[in-house]
């Protein structure tokens, strides 16, 4: 559950300043209310967002009528005396928001922090959805299950005395079993939910362990968001049908609010992560706003695809990476192009990064192919470098068909360094002359094996026996070829810098070969 102290600390990074805190900063915040001058109905909530209210005194008055514990109002310190006195009298903490800060940004943060205090199996959803299921079960007199449009369980009532085997299996598996879904589909249940807002009675199927059920669609406009299921031996009375219909509308509002909150929080998180990846002078402050601990991090670059489709799978990966709330997830993520980037608290031990990747892969469909690169450990201001290392590791992984899904920079830095040198040398800057170029032309014109011999000798660090073994020839043959190469070009194999330059040039040639 969110407390006032955390709200104040997080919003401080968004230009909100606490000017009045008469109550303990340990007070719990469970709900949000936004000022709407067009709605005459009274609204209550723990955090009051005074959108469109210019006067702090008026905002305090409205917050008191909403029985709020915290108020966000535009203005600059100090808070005027009249507003301060009324806030102290009402026990309201007042946070003044700088005029430059947009309400839309604050909406995402506040809704994400306050409304979504605990996860469900679906990944998002405030605790009160379970409480609502309990309340609805009490009013209709039977067990209730709330499901999304894919028949995944979002919440269920605690009433279990009359639960049939199918309900218990659904709750334990967190979704309707496939056999049960096929049965309901054959009976036209899902077709009814797709087109009608009227509750439907589904008779019992004893052979499948299913007693009777009443189901109603949860809809926003024409979009089906989910459904509410009530166990019952017979159709509900008209009075209880009305209660069920009202419940469906309340759940629709809840799911829409959660969706908007989730999308806004993702947007805010992504913007902050991209700032860190591109480099920012206030990196430590951004890390704090993301709710990440102090220390060092690794950047993980992930791409996913299904056959030739390059977008759907990475969107699924992004959804899973951002499922849950800040304080329950180890990292923070952003989707940039077709690549998912995640900042993960991770020092010299790369195990947390591997575990994070394994967790993502485990929840994606089996047909999804995942490739990833893990950058080196970096402080907040060094994250652009870790991102480059992650990108280069990802590129190296893409060049390696099969094998582990991730390349870790710490373990492959040598290959990545050569990759960088190849890129630099092959971008129009590799000399058209020199030993490697001249020997390559000679091989092409005369069918000799000088380049293969030079590579074997360099990789063997001048050991004739090892080089000969690699080539499958006698050491004297290697010695003879080296003498012939020296007649064609000035090798200067006794100079370390010449040998290094030839190794890089050979690497460029190797990359260009099919």
N, C-alpha and C positions, 0 to 999 in steps of 0.2 A: 504494500500500500504506500502511495506517495505521501510524503510529509512536507509541510510548508518549507522547512529548511532546504530540502532538495530543490523545490520549485524556485526559491529565491536564488540559489546558487546557479542553477542552469540558466534562468532568465537574465541573470547578471551579464552573461555573455552576449545577450541580445539587446543590450541597452536599457534594461529595466533596473531601476534602483529602489531599494526598500527604504521608504521614508517614514513608515509608521508600523510598528509590530507590537501591539498591546498583548496579543496572545502568545503562548509558547510556540516556538518554531517547530515543536514536535506534533502540532495539530495535524490530523490526517485529512487529506483532501480526496473526495470520492466522486465529485461531479463538477461540471462546468455549465455556466449559463452565459449566453451572449445577449447583450441589450438589443432589443428589437422594438423601436418606437411604434411600429405598425401593428404590433400584437398587444391587445389590451389585457390578455390573460396574464395573471401573475406567474412568474417563473422563479424557481429557486435553484441554487447550486452553491457549491463550496468556493468556486473560483468565478468571479464576475468579470467579464470582459466588456468594458464600457465603450463599445464601438459607437462613434458618432456623438459622444458626450464631451463637450469642450470644458465644462466646469468641473473641477475636482470635487467641489462641495456637492454638486448635483450627482456626480458619480457615486460618492459615498452614500448619499440618501438612497439611491437606487440599489446599491449593494446591500444596505441594511434591510430594505424591503425584500430582497432575494435571500436573506439570511446567509449571506456569503461570509467566508472566513478570510478570503483574500480578494483584493481588487486590483485590476490593471487599468490605469487611466493615463492618457497622454498628458505630458507636462514636464516641466523642469523643476528640480529642487530649488528652494525648499517648498514643502506643501503648505498651503495657506492655513492660517490658524483655525479658521472656522471648520474647514474640512478635517484638520488634524483632531480637533476636539470631538467632532461627531464620530470619527473613526475610532478614537480611543474609547468613547462611550459605547460604541457598538461592537468592540472587540474585533475590528477588521484590520488586517495587514494591508497597507497600501503600497503598491509598486508603481512608480512613475516611469512611463515609457517615453523614450526620446521620440520626437516627431518624425525623425528619419526612418524609424523602424516600422515596417509594414505590418498591419494586423494579420495579413494572410500568413506571414512567417510565424508570428506568435501563435496563430491558430494551430499550426502543425505541431509546434513544440508543446503547447499546453494540452491539446487533445491527446497527443502521444503519451505525455507524462501522467495525466490525471485519469482520463477515461479508460485507458488500457492498462490497468494495474496488474493483471495476472493473465497468463496465457491459457488458452485451451489447446486441445490437441491439434485443432486446425491452425494453430500458430498465433492467432490474434483473437481477442475478445475479452471484454472486461468481466470481472467476477459476477456482476449483476445479471448476466444472461442466465447463469445457473440459478440465481435467486429468483429470476422471473419464471423459470421453468417450475420451480417449487411453488411459487404463488399461483401459477396457472393450474398446476396439478391439484392444488387445494380447492380451487374454484370449480373445476370440472369433476373432481372426485376420482381421478385416476392418474396413472403414470403418464408423463409427458416426455417426448424426445423432440429436440429441435435440430434439424438437419439442413445442410446447404444443398445447392442444386445438384451436387454430385453424390448425394446420399451419405455424406460424411457427417458424423455427429459433432454438432457445435456445443450442445449443452443438453442436460437431462435432469429430470427431477429426482430427488432422493427417495421418493416413494417406490418401494420395490416389492411390497408384499404380494401383489398380484401379477408380477412380471412373468410373462411367458418365456419359454426358452429362446425364441427368436429375438425378443427385446434384450435379453441378457447377452446373447451372442453379438448383437449390434453394438451394445455399449462396450463390451470387452474388446471388440475389434475396431471400435471407433468409426465404423461405417456399416451400412446395411450389407449383409452377405450377398455375394453375387447370385446365388440360387434364389434368394428372396427377391432381389431386384428383378430378375427375369420373370418370376411369378407375377409380381405386381405389374410389370410391363405387359404381360399377356392379358391381364385382367383390365387393362386400360387405365390404371391408376395414374401413371405418369402423363398420359395423354390428357386426362382430366385436369391435372395440376397445371399443364401448359396453357390451358385455355379458360379455366374457370376459377373464380374466387370463392365459390361455394364449398362448404365442407362436404366431404365424401365419406360414406361408410363403407369400409372394406370388410366383408364377412370373414369368419374364421376359416383356417385351413389346418385342421388337426394333424394331418399327415406331415405338415411342415413345422409343427410346434407353434402355430400362429393363432392366437385368439383374435377376436374382432378388433378393428381399429377405426378411428375417425381421423381423417387427414385433411388439412387445409393448406393452400398455397400461401407462401410469403412472397409478396410481389411489390415492386416499385414501378408504377406505371405498367408497362407491358413486360418488363423484365422479371423473370422468375428468379428470386434470390435463394429460395429454399422452401421448407415445409415444416409444419408442426404435426406430430403424430400423438394421438391419445388412445391408450388401450381402453376398450369398452366392449362388453358383450353385445350391446344393442346400440342403435343410433342414439346420439345425445339428444336431450330435450331441446326445444327451441331456445329456451333461456340459456342453456349451456353452449348452444351453437353460436349465439350472439357473443358470449364470453370468448369463445375460440376465435371468432372473426376479429374481435377487438385485439386479441392477443397476437394474431397474425400481423395486424397493422403496427402494433408496438414493436414486434421483432423486426419488421421491415425497416422501421426508423432506426432501430439499433444497428442493424447490419449496414445500412447506408452510412450512418455516422462513423462506424468502425472503418468502413472502406475509405471514406474521405480522410479520416485521421491517419490511416496507414499510408495512403498515397502521399499525403503532405509530409509525414515524417520521413518517408523514403526520399522525397525530393530534397528536404533540408539536409538529410544525411549525405546524399549523393553530392550536393553542392559543396559541402564542407570537405568531403573526401577528395574531390577533384582539386580543390584549392591546395590541399596538402601535397597531392601528387605533382602539381604544376609548380609548387614552390611559393611560399608566402612568408613574409617577415614575422607574422604573428602566429607561427605554427604551434607553439606551446598553448596559446589561448584557444586555437581551433581544436586541438586535442582535448582540452578541458571541456569545450562545448559539446564534443562528441561523447563525453562521459567515459573516455578511455583513461586507463591508469598512466602514471608517469613511467618513463622507461624507454626501451627501444622496441622497434616494430619491424615486421617484414611485410613487404608488399607481395601479394599473390595475384598473378594475372591468369585468368581462366577463360578458356574458350570451350564451347560445347556445340555439337551439331548432331543431327539425325540424318544420316546419308548425306545428301547434297544440301539439305536445308540448314542454313547458317544462323537463323535468328530465333526460332521457337525454343530451342533447347537452352540457349544462353539466357533467355527470358525466364525459363523455368528455374535455372540455376540462381538467377538474381532474386527471384521470388523466395526460394528456399534460404538463400544467404541472409535475407532481410526479414525472414519470418521470426516473430518474437519481438521483444522490446530490448532497447539499448542495454539495460542492466542485466539481461538474461542471455545476451550474445557476446561471444569473445571478441569479435571483430566488427568493423564498419565497412560498408561496401558502396560501390558506385558502378553503374553500367555506362561505359564509354565506348561508343561504336558497337562492335560485336565482341567486346572483351569485358569481363567482370573483374574489377579490381577490389581487393579486400585488404584493409590494414589490420594486421593481427599482432597483438602484444606477444612478442617472441624474441628472445635474446639469442645467444649462441646456439641453444638447443633448437633444432628444427622440428622436433617431434610435434609440437602443437600445430604447426603448419600442415604436416602430413595428416594429423588427426582431423583437422578442419576439412581438408580436401576429401578424406575418406568419408566423413559425415555427409558432405554434399553429394558425392557420388552415390552413396547408399540410398538416398531418397529420390534420385532421378531414375526415370525408366531405364531398363537394361539396354535398350537400343541406342541410348545416348552415348556418344563418344566424347570423352573429356580429355583436354590437354591443358597443362598448367605449367607455369614457371614461378619459382619462389625466389625473390630477391634477398640480398643479404640484410643482416640486422642493421638498423639505422635509427638515429635519433630523429625527433620531429622535423628538424631543418634539413635532414639528409634524405628525406623520403623520395624526392625526385630521382636521386641516384638509385635507390632501391627499386623504384618503379622501372628504370631503364634496365636494371639487372633482371627484373622479373620478365620484362618484355623479351629480352635477349634469351633468357632461359626458356621462355615459351616458344620462341622461334627455333631454338635448338631441339626442343621436344617435338615440334612439328616435322623436323627433318629426320626424326627417328621413328619409323613405323613400329608399332608394338611396344612392348616393355611397360615400365611404370608410367602412370599418367602424368607425373610431374618431374621436371628437372630443377634441381636446387642449385642456386648459384655457388654456394660454398663448395659443393662437390664437383662442379663442372666449370669453374672459373677459367681453367686453362683452355678448354674448348671455346669458351665464350671470347676469351682474349684473342685467340686465333681467328675466330669469326669476325671480330672487330677489325683485325689487321687485314683479313681477306677483303672485307667490305671497303676499307680505305684504299687498298691496293688495286681493287678491281673497278673503282669508280673513276676511270679515265686517268689514273695517276700511276699505274704500273708501267715501268719503263719498257719501251718497245725493243730496246737493246739490252745487252748484258748477258751473263753466262746462261741463265735459264732460257731466255728468249732465243739465243743463238743455238743452244743445244736442242731446243724443241724443233727449230727449223731444220737442223741437221738430221734429226731422227725422221722427220717427215719426208725429207728428200732422199735419204740413203737407207732407211729402214734399220738404223742402228738403235741401240737400247741405252743411250747415254743418260736420258732423264731418269729412267727407272734405276739405273746404277747410281746416279748422284743422290737420288732420294734414299735409297737403301744405305749408302755410305753415311749420309748425314744422320739418318735416324739411328744408325748403329754407333754413332759418335766416333767414326773413323776406324772401327774394328773390322778389319778385312774379312775375318772368318765369319762373323755374324752377318755382315752384308752379303757375303757369298751364299750363306745358308738361306737368306731371304730370297735371293735371286735364283737359287738352284744351280749355281755354277762353282767353279774352283776359285779360291782366293786369288790365284795368279791371273784369272780372267778379269777380276775386278781391278787388280793393279794395272793390267794392260789397258783396260777401258779408261781408267783415270788418266793414264799418260796420253792416250789419244784425245781425250777431252781437253787436256791442257794445250794441245796443239791447235785446237779449234778456237778456244776462248781463254781469257785470263781468269782462271778459277780462283787463285789466291786462297786455297783451303786452309792455309796456316793462320788466317786472320779471323778471329771470332765474329767480328761485325759482318764480314762477308758471308760467313756460314749462316748467320741469323737471317740476313737479307735473302739468301737463296732459299732457306726454309719457308719464309713467307711467300716468296714468288712461286715456289712449288705448291704451296697450299692453295694459292689462287688458281693455278692451272688445274689442280685436282678438283676444285669446286666447279670449274667450267666444263669438265669432262662429263659426258652423260653417264 
